[in-house]
Amino acid sequence: MSELPRYCLAAGITQPKLLFIGGGNMASALVNGCVTSGFAAQSDIAISCRSESTLEKWKCQGFEDVFTSTSSMLKAYPHGIIVLAVKPQARHDVIGSLLSDNISLTGCPLLISILAGVDEKLLEKELSAVGYSGPIIRLFPNTAVAIGSGASIICAEPGVSDEMITLVKTFASKVGLCLRVDSRNFNAYGAISGSAPAWVCFIPYPTVR
């Protein structure tokens, strides 16, 4: 049995399901880390992606709950944990499609955002249009999570329970280190953790040339 149901139970979450909105590289790294570590089973995960080709890639890996419609996924699992894993500018399309399909997020107990540069207050305001008023935890993984050696940071507004923070920190720790930082400096920490691997790789480049 996976670890996710136990952490969800402690956090008061009744539907232990991770709902990934976005099925790209970062989502793939996080999902694979969760599954290979035993934190979540494939049956604990649902994914919405934009194209049939991406859907088929997930299906070939053994994932059954894969959708090309975010609305369809949220109708199937209205009380799961949403992991918002799209590019920052794409969030408007996601929210717009939910509004068009009359989908409400009132049943969602927790939203994890990996949107770079979009703070909790702004996201909270935008998500209120689709009925979401629950806790938001920001997660910023860097590219090294793809090989299980990432350095991720998380932050949460006051009032988010310790159990929910532990759930997200454990989730992120399956693909490397994870540290909690304060919201005020989150973007600065994110710039450092996100850019540092690229700078380190760039240093030997002149010597190699």
N, C-alpha and C positions, 0 to 999 in steps of 0.2 A: 504493500500500500504506500502511496506517495505521502509526502509531508504536508502538502497543501491543506487537506481537510482539517488537520490538527491546528494549524495556524489560523485558519478561517474560524474554527470553532472558538478559539481563544479571543478572536477579534469580534465575535458576534455576527459573523457573515454566514448566512444560511445556505448559500449556493457556492460551493468551492470550485469556481470555474474562472479561468483567466481568459478574458475576451480581448484579443488583440485587434485593434482597429489599425490596419496597416500590416502588410506581410512582406516588407522589404528586408534589407540586410540586417538592420539593427534588431528588428523583431525576430528574424531567423536566429541570430546569435543568442538572444535572450531565451527564446523557446528551446533551442537545442541544449543550452546550459541547464535549464530547469529539468528537462527530460533526462539527460544523461546523468545528472547528479541525483535523481530520484526525488527532487523537490516536487515535481508534478508529473503525472502520467499524461500520455497523449490524449487520453479521454478527459483530462482536466482542462484542456485548452481548446478554444475556438478562435478562428482567425477570419477576418474579412479582408479581402484584397481586391484590387481594381480589375484584374484581368483573368480570363480563363486560363491563360498559360501559367500564371503564378499559382492559381488554384490547383492546377494539375501537378505542379512541382510539390506542393504541400501534400497532396493526395498520394503521390508516389513515395513520400517519406512515411506514410502510414497514418496521417492525420485525417480524421473523418469529418470533423466539424469545421469545414472550410466553406466560406461564402464569398460571393462577389457583391453582396449587398450587406452593408452594415446594419441596415434596418431589419433585414431578415435574421441576422445573428442576434440582435438585441430583442427581437420578438421571441426567439427560441429560448434565450437566457436572460430574462429581465432583471435577475438579481445577482448576476455575476460581477466580478471585478473588471472594470474596463482599463485596458492599457492603451493609451492614446499614442500610437507609434507611427504617426505620419509626419511629413515635413511640416514645419510651422505654418506655412501659407496654405497648406491643404486642409487645415482644420475648419476653415470657412465652408469648404465644400461638404465636409462631413456634417457640420451642424445644419447647413442648408438642406441636405438630403434628409436628415432626421425630421426637420420641420415639414418638408414636403410630404413625407410619409406619415406624419402625425405620430411620431415616436417620442415617448416621454422617458426620461431617465430617472424618474422619481424612485424607482425600485432599486437603483444601483447603490450599493453600500460604500463603494470606494472607487476613486479614479486615480490612476497612476499616469502622469504625463511625462513623456520624454521630449516634449517640444522645447527646442533651444530658444531662449530669449523671450519666452511667454510666461510671465509670472502668475502666481496663484490668483491674485486679485483680478487680473484681466481675464483669465480663463474662467474664473468663477462667474464673472459678469456675462461672458459670452454663453456659457453653458446654462445660465438661468433661463435662456430662451427655450430650452428643451427640458425644463423642469428639474435640472440637477442642482441640488443645494448641499450635497454631502461633502465629505472630506476630499481634499486633493493633495496628493503627495507628488512632488517633482522628483524625477530621477534623470540623471545625466550620465549615461555610460560613454566611454570613449571607444575608439575603433578596436582596441585590443581585446574587447569582449568576444570578438569573433574567434579568438584562439583560447578563450577561457582565462585570459590574463589581464583583464581590464581593470580600470580604476574608476569606480562610479561614485557619484555623490547624490545624496538625497536631502530634501528639506520639506518641512511641513509647517503649516500655520499652527499657532497655539490652539489647543482644543482637540487636535487629532490624537486619538488614543495611542498609548505606548504599544498596545498589542498590534495595531495596524502598522505602526512604524516598524516594529519588529518583523512583521510579515514581509513588508517591502524590502527591508534591509537584508533579510535572509534570501529573498528572491534574487536580489541583485548580486549577493555574495556568491551565487552559484557560477558566475562568470568572471570572478576576480575579487578584488578588494572593494569594499563599500563603506564610505564614511558619511556621517550626518553632519551637515553644515548649517549655518544660519541663513535665513532667507535673504537678508540684506546683501550678503556677499556671494550668493549662489552663482550669479553670472560670471563673476571674476574667477571663482574656483573652477567653473565649467570651462572657461577659456584656457586656464592653465592645464587642467587634466585632459582637455580635448586636443590642445595644440602641442603639448610636450612630446608625445610620441613622434609627431612629424618633425619637430625640431631636432630631436635626438638622432633620427634617421638621416637628417640633412647634414649634420655636422661632418661625418666622414666623407661626404660626397666630393668636396674639392680635392681631398687627398687621393681618392680613388681615380679621379680624372687625371 
